[in-house]
């Protein structure tokens, strides 16, 4: 099975769990893993670990292809923030992009990602009113081919920043993709309660230049929204296709 098909299968599974698995009000989450990232080059698994919905550290496990049973992390990365939720490892630049919603809705960027360990300081921080991240970033993705950073925001916007590997400070997004359909709502949990959380769980296919976005519409139907020409689309857009699991 191709990596794109595997990604779409995972997208369906995660959307079913995330969008339907939390009654209102949300019960406290046990300590555990908040998000994972697999590096198939080094065979390492990156995992955001935290208490309830508060990710506080990134654990890195080696030899995942053969690991079994109880294993200890080879590295523990400790960013200087209280809350991290999502990450993306850009192998081409060896940079780790991390979302920190609290307290400043920031994107933290760490260099030497594949070797860093212990207490670390970000080389760059993308944050500020001009970035439009103040609405609450949920997920991110870096397109190494175009050097663009995609951030899914909580207000049904997808922010696109150019020069992803060098962007820093209070920079404005080069593009803002706004969903113009009721399909673009998502039901999510955070901060101890549930509510409409905006677009959720993206998957980008750089080969076909398409964006797959898991969501729940106003009638409670789970769906996957498909957008074409994602590397250039801007402004108000509607999905070219809608898939229902």
Order of alpha helices (4+ residues) and beta strands (2+ residues): alpha-beta-beta-beta-beta-beta-beta-beta-beta-beta-beta-beta-beta-beta-beta-beta-beta-beta-beta-beta-beta
